[in-house]
């Protein structure tokens, strides 16, 4: 499944790396692309192993808001 999420306050390479790490730690995530200029992340994942809600939760646990 493909999911496009808007994330507020992606300001630095550290933000990108932190978000990428958190998303990648979810079992079933196949790939993710972070577009900092648009405050956007595109995630491809296997719905058998994870859900969009779990991915969002892992990002929000870092202190980012997902819209």
C-alpha positions in Angstrom: 0.0 0.0 0.0 1.1 3.6 -0.6 0.4 6.4 1.8 1.2 10.0 1.5 1.5 11.9 4.8 2.0 15.6 5.6 4.3 16.2 8.5 4.9 19.6 10.1 8.3 21.0 10.9 10.8 19.1 8.8 13.5 21.7 9.1 16.8 19.8 8.9 18.6 16.7 7.8 18.3 15.5 11.4 14.5 15.7 11.1 14.7 13.7 7.9 16.9 11.0 9.4 14.9 10.7 12.6 11.6 10.3 10.7 13.2 7.8 8.2 14.5 5.7 11.1 11.2 5.7 12.9 9.2 4.8 9.8 11.8 2.1 8.8 11.5 0.5 12.3 7.9 -0.6 11.5 7.9 -4.1 10.2 6.4 -4.3 6.7 7.7 -0.9 5.5 9.1 -1.4 2.0 10.3 2.1 1.2 9.8 5.7 2.2 10.6 9.0 0.5 10.7 12.2 2.5 10.2 15.4 0.6 11.3 18.0 3.2 10.5 21.0 0.9 6.8 19.9 1.0 6.8 18.6 4.5 5.7 15.3 3.0 6.5 11.6 3.3 5.5 8.8 0.9 5.5 5.4 2.5 5.1 2.0 0.8 4.2 -0.8 3.2 2.7 -4.3 3.4 -0.7 -4.1 5.2 -0.2 -7.6 6.5 2.5 -6.4 8.8 1.7 -2.8 9.6 -0.9 -0.1 9.2 -0.9 3.6 8.3 -1.9 4.3 11.9 1.1 2.5 13.3 3.4 4.5 11.0 1.7 7.8 12.0 2.1 6.8 15.7 5.8 6.2 15.2 6.3 9.6 13.7 4.1 11.4 16.3 6.1 9.6 19.1 9.1 11.7 17.9 7.1 14.9 18.4 6.0 15.7 14.9 2.4 16.4 13.9 1.0 14.3 11.0 -1.9 15.8 9.1 
